[in-house]
Amino acid sequence: MTSELNYKLSDLAKLKIHFIGVGGAGMSGIARIMLAKGFSVSGSDKSDSAMLTALKALGAKIYVGHSAGNLEDAQLVIVSSAITESNPELVEANKKGLPIAARAVALAWLMSESTSVAVAGTHGKTTTTAMLTVALQSAGLDPSFAIGGTINTAGVNAHSGSGSIFVAEADESDGSFLAYKPTGAIITNVELDHVDHFADEEAVFAVFEDFISSIKEGGFLVACGDDSGVKTLLARIKRSDLKVYLYGKGSNNDFRIDQINLAPNSSRAIITVTGRKVGELNLAVVGEHNLLNALAAFAAATAMGGSEEKLLSGLKAFTGTRRRFELKGEVGGVKVIDDYGHHPTEITVTLKAARNLAGTGRVIVIFQPHRYSRTAAFANQFASSLELADFTYLLEVYAASEKPISGVSSLLIARQMNSEQVKFEPSMLQVVSDVVGMAKSGDLILTLGAGDVSSLGDPILQALASRFA
């Protein structure tokens, strides 16, 4: 990457900007915002997708496949973290001496002239960012936003708003969120993940400490006061200029929820702020974790001047984001749900919500571990969390960008589970056949993981339709 790049929006408006790997959630969002601002945008990705079609319709020049010729007369190159040094477009950009920026740096440029909020944390970032966005929209503040997932009601993951606020999901996985330098931030929780990048828990605390240091002077921080990792992190912070707002269930928090009611298809709680009852938080999404996510969004939105009544109304209308406990369909009384959860903590809260929704029915999971390094580090915890399901099918590990690690496969998890509750089956076709064959009315089938396991939802529904025809 080219060091010390610092563009104002007026500078970017004069350039021809090319994205390498434009089809990903983060990259496509930045491209979408730049197009909305009238910038000249081109981009490429290895395969075609609905995301590329949408960008093309917005005016981007799109290439399917990577080739040095795709750069044409580009003056600035933005590259996805998934792109390798051998990519022909990146090689050509370096050969031409073009300025090259990482995705996070490009997003920081877009945020730089706004009142910005970065939503960070090991879990819950996407949902909390989406909730904050929808709440601010309900309050009439029309924020710009860039999210790692698609908001169900809006059908998009990014938008250039007319208001002065910019909301961004801040991913800690490679430390790139230090580029944002936001006005305020949310930290939902802190624990070890992304073991391909962080050697240990101390490395995670260090990068979050740097993140807090990057918040602008006089800014604010909303953090979960119930989370042990957050408590450890805050004890290390020396800044006195930050306004810190704690949220959670405990009495130590500024923003609290109590009288919690978790229904199969909704969630409800009472919000109090420093002892003052604000009102009832009603959500159309399930789980106590989502009540906490919504409370974080509410706290941050009030810190930016949002009307409490309008914020609660917006949160009530929130229906979720794609791949976060997303109902794909129901056939013959069997629900099929897809979720992105790929860490033991995420799986635990997701399965608790699934169990509540299924009631007396069974919860049948198809889990695809994500990355060999994560599977090796958390095999015990995966086994423990998956035992909350009635039965689990384990697909083979989704490698992402990693090379295999000797001795590491999904069998590491399977061997630590009750053999009557698990089956290791690397064939997706066989898993679809097996799960459809065992499903009964009232059951809930959950596809779980950050890889391509999400593609099984439609085949399962089609097979269920044939079976119950």
N, C-alpha and C positions, 0 to 999 in steps of 0.2 A: 504494500500500500504506500501511496505517496504521503509522506509525513507533513504535518503542519498545514493541511488544507483547511481553509476557512472561508466559505462562501456565504455572502448575504443572499437573500431571496432575489434581490435585483440583479445580482451577478448570475445566478442560475438561470434566470429568465432569458439571458443572452446566449446560452450554451446549448449545443446539441448533446444530449445526455443518453448514454447507452448502458443498459442493465444486463449483466451476465448472470443468468439464473433468475429471470424475472417472474417465473411462474410460482415461486414460493409465497407463502402467506405474507411474510414481512416485506419482501421485495416488491410484490405486486401492490401492496398497500401504499408504499412510497411512490411508486410509479403512478398510481391512481391519483394521488394528491397533486403530484407535479403536473399531470395532464389537466386536472381541474384548474390549476393556476395558469394554464396556457403555455407550459414549458414544452420544448421539443424533446420527445422521448422515443427511443427505440429499445428493443430488448430481445433476448433469446432465451430459450430453454430447451432441454434435451428432448422433450416430447410435448405434443399438443395437449391442451386442457381447456376447460371452461374458463379458467382464469385468463389465459392468453386470448381467448375469443372476446372476453369482456374488455380487456385492455385495447385490443385492436378496434373495437367499436367506439372506444373513447378517443381514438386518434393516434394510438401508438403504432409505430412500425415494428411488426413482430416477425421473428424468425424462429422456425422450429428446427432444432439442431444447432450445434456450435461450429462456427467457421470463422477464420480470420477476416474474411470478406464482409462479415456482418457489421464490423465496426464502421465501415464506409468513412464518413467524415466526422465521426464522433469527436467531441472536444473534452468530454469528461466521462469516465467509466465508473460505474458502481457495481461492485461484485458481491455475490452471495457468499456466505461462509461455507457453503457446500461445494464451492468451486475449487478445484485443485490447481496447483501452479502450472500443470501441463495443459490446461484448457487452451485451445488454439486462440481464442479471443483474448484471453489474459496475456498469453505470450505475445500476441500482436500489439496489444496496448502497451506492454513494457518495451517492446521493440521501438514503437513510435514515440516513446517518452510521454505518453498521455497521463494526466493526473488520474489516479485510481483511488477510490474511496470505498471503505467497507459500508455495509448496509446501515449500521448503527450511526456512523458519522453522517451519512446522508439524512437520516431521520433527525439527527441533532440539528442540522441546518434548518430543516422545516419547522422545528420546535422553537428555534432561537429567538424569534420575534413575537412569541406568544407567552401568555401565562401558562406554563407547562406543568403537567403532573405526570410523573412516571410511576407505574404500578409494578412493584417488584415483589419477590418472595418465591420460595421453592415450589409452592403449590397455590393454585387459585388465581394466578395472574390474569389469565384470559377472561374468566368469568367476572372478576372484580373490575377489570378495565371496561368490559362491556356494560356492566351495571352502572358504573360511574358515568359512562357516556350517555346511556339512556336516561338516567336521572337528570343530568345537566340539560339534555334536550327537553325533557318535560318542564324544566324550570325556565325554558325559553332562552338558554344561553348558547345554543347551537355550536358546540365545540367541534374543532377538528379532531380526528382520532385515527390511530393506527393500532390495530389489534391483531394478535396472532390467530384469531379465529373469526368466523363470520357470525354477526349478530342475526338471529333468526328473523326478527321483524324487519330489519333493514335489508337483509340479503347481501350486505357488503362488510368488508373488514377494515375499510378506511374511507375517510371523507374529509374534504376541505370545507370547514364550516365558516359561517359569517361572523362568529363570535371571536373573542380574544383568547379563548382557552384552547389548549392542545393537550389531549389525553393520549398517552402512549404506554403500551405494554413494554416492560423493561426486563429483558431476559438476561439472567446472570450467568448462563451456561458457559460463556467464554470470556466474561468480564467486559464485554463491549458496552454494557449499559453505563459505564463510566463516562461515555462521550456525551450523554444527554444534558447534564447540568440543569436539572429542572428547578422550577420555582417551588414545587412541593413534591412529596412522594408518599406512596403507601408501601409498607412492607407487611405482607400477610403472615409469613412464617419463615423460619430459617432452619434448614437442616442439610445434611450432606446428600447431594445428588451429583449427576454429571461427573462421575469418578474418572471419566476420560480426561477431564480438565483439572479437577481439584484433587490433590493428593490426599487430603484429609479434611476434617471438620474445621480446623484452624484456618485453612486456606479459604474456606467459604466465609467464615467470619471476617477475615481480612478484606475480602472483596466487597462485602456488604458495608464494612466500616468505611472503605473508600467511597462507596456509593453515597453514603450519608454525607461524607465530606464534600461531595460534588454538588449537593443542593445549594442553590443560591443563598447568599447572605440574607438573613431575615425571613427565610422561607419556612415551610412547615413539613412535619413528618407525622403521618398517621400509621400507627403500628399496633399489632395485636398484643395486648398486655397479658393474654393468657398463654402465649406460646413461649416455651422454655428457651428456644433459640433466640427469639426476639429479646427476651429479658437479658440473656447473656450479652447480646450485641449492644443493647442500650447502655449496659454498665460500662462499656468500653468507650462510649462517646463523650467527648469533652466539650463539644460546642454549646455555647450558652445563648446563641442568637436564634436558634431554631425554636419554633413553636411545636411542641410534641403533644399529640393527642393519642391517648391509648384507647383501644376498643376491645370488647370481649364480654364475657359473662361475669368475670370476677369483680369484686367491689373496688379494686384498685384502678379500674378503668374510668375514663372520662365519658365515653360512649358505651352504654351497656344494653344488653338484651336480657330479658327474663320472661317468665310465663310462656315458655317455648312450647309450641304445639306443632308436631311433625305429622301431617296427614300423608296418605299415600301419594297424592298428586300436588300437594302444596305445603307451605311452611308459614308459620306465624309466630310473632313475638312482640313484646312491648319494648320500645326504645326509651331509655332515659339518658339525659345528658347532664352530667354533674348533679345528679339527684332529681332533676326536673323531668317529669313525664312528658315526652314529646308526642307519642301516639303509637298506633299499631303498625307494625311492619308486616305486610302481607305479600307473599311471593307465590308465583305460579311455578316455581322450581322447587325441588325437594332437597331435604337434608339440612342438618344444623350447620354444616360447613358453608352452605349458601346463605344462611341467615347472617353468619359472620362476614362473609364476603360483601353482602349488601350493607351491613353496618359500616364496614370500612369505606365503601363508596359514599354512603350517607355522610360520614364524618368529613371526608375530603371535600365533598360538594358543598357542605355548609361552611367549611373553611374558605371557600371561594365565593361565598355570598348567596348560595342557592336557597330558595324558600323551602322550609322544612315540609310544608304541606305538599308543594309541587314535587319535591324530591321523592316523598313517599308514594305519591301517585305514579311517578315514573317507574319506581322500583316494582310496584304492583303490576305494571304492564309488561315487565320484562319476562320474556318467555325462553330465555336461554341462548346459547351459542351452539353452532354445529360441533358435533363430536364431543359435547359435554353432556352426558346422560341424555342423549338425543333419541327420542322414540322414532324408530324407522318405520314401524307399522305393527299391526296386530292381525293375526289370522287364526281362526279357530280357537279364540280365547288365549292364544300364546302371544305375548308381547316380545318384540325384538328391539333392543336398545343398544346403542353404540356409545362408547366412552373412550376418551383419549388417555385415561389413567395408565401410567407406566412406572410408578414408584409405589412401594408398599403402603405408604401413608395414604396416597390417593386411592389405591385399590380398597383399602379398609373403609373409607368414608363412602365410596361408591357402592360397595356391597351392602353397607348398612342401609343406604337409600333404596337399593334394589330389593332387599329383604322386606323393607317397610311397604314398598309398592306391590310386591308379589303376594303379601299376606300369607295365606295358607298354601300358595303355590310354591313350586321349587324355583331356585335361582340356579341356572345353568350357564357357566362361564366358558367362553372361548378366549384364552389369554395368549397373546403373542409378546414375549419379553422383547424389550428394545435395547439393543447393544449388548455385546458380550461382556464388556467391562461392568455394566450395571448388573447383569445377571450374576456374575461372579461375586460381586460385592454384597448383593442383597438376597441371595438365594434363600437363606433361612427365613428372612422377613417376608419374601414373596409367598413361601409355603404357608406361613402362619396366616397371612392376610387372606389367601385364597381358600382357606378352610372355612371361611364364612359362607362360601357357596355350597350348594348341595352336591354339585359335580362340576369339575373343571376339565376342559380339554386344553392341553398345552400344545401350541404350535411351536415350531422351531424358532430360535432367536432371529429377530429382524436385525440385520447387521448395521443398518444405516451406513455410515462411512467407515466402519471399523473392519479390520481384518479379524478372522477367527482367532480365538485364544484356545490353545490346546486344553482339552478336557472340559471346556465350558459349553454346555448346551442346556436346553430346557429340562433335560433329565436331572440336572442338579436340583431343580425345584421339585420335580415329580418324586424323586427318591425320598424327600423329606415330608411327603404328604401321605395321608391314609390312602392305601392303594385302592380302596373301594370308592374313593372320592375323586380320582384323577386318572386321566389317560393321556399319555404322550402320543400325539399323532401329527407328524409333520405335513401330512397331505391335507390341504384345505378342502379338496373335493370330498375326501372321506369324512372330515369333521362335519361338513354340512349334512352329509347323508346320515351320520350317526346322531347328530343333535336333533335333526328333524324327526328321526325315527323314535327317539325317546321322549320327545316333548308331548305334554298333555295340556288340556285346557286349564288355564290358571297359572301355567309356568311362565317364567321370564327368562329369555335368552339374552345374554349380555356379551357383545363382542368388545374386547378390552385390549388396549395397547396403542402405541404411537406409530405403529407401522401400517402395513396394508391390510391388517385384519378387518379394518372398517369396510373393506370391499365385500365382505361376506353377508352383510345385512340383506341386500336385495336377493341374492341366490337363496338364502334361508327362507325369506318371505315367499318367494316363488315356489319353493319346494313344499312349504307348509300349505300353500294354496292348492297344490296338486294332491297332497295327502288328504286334506280335509274337504276336497271337492265332493 
